[in-house]
């Protein structure tokens, strides 16, 4: 068990998909990424989450969050539980 960090600048973010696939193949369990990458590469993240036993989770960047992280967690929980447990009644 351990933690490693990888830095990809916004100007160089085309390397993200390659790095994410590499981490999934190396059997990383959890990968935290900034929301801007999550939103931009959502189809890549979705396919990797489906194909590999890795959880790719978005976190807010320095400028704050867009809500994409919460929406992703909400959707994942709804798929797992079968209902939206975050819904306000």
ABEGO torsion letter per residue (X at the ends): XBBBBBBBBAAAAAAAAAAAAAAAAAGBABBBBBAAAAAAAAAAAAAAAAABBBBBBBBBBAAEBAGAAAAAAAAAAAAAAGBBAABBX
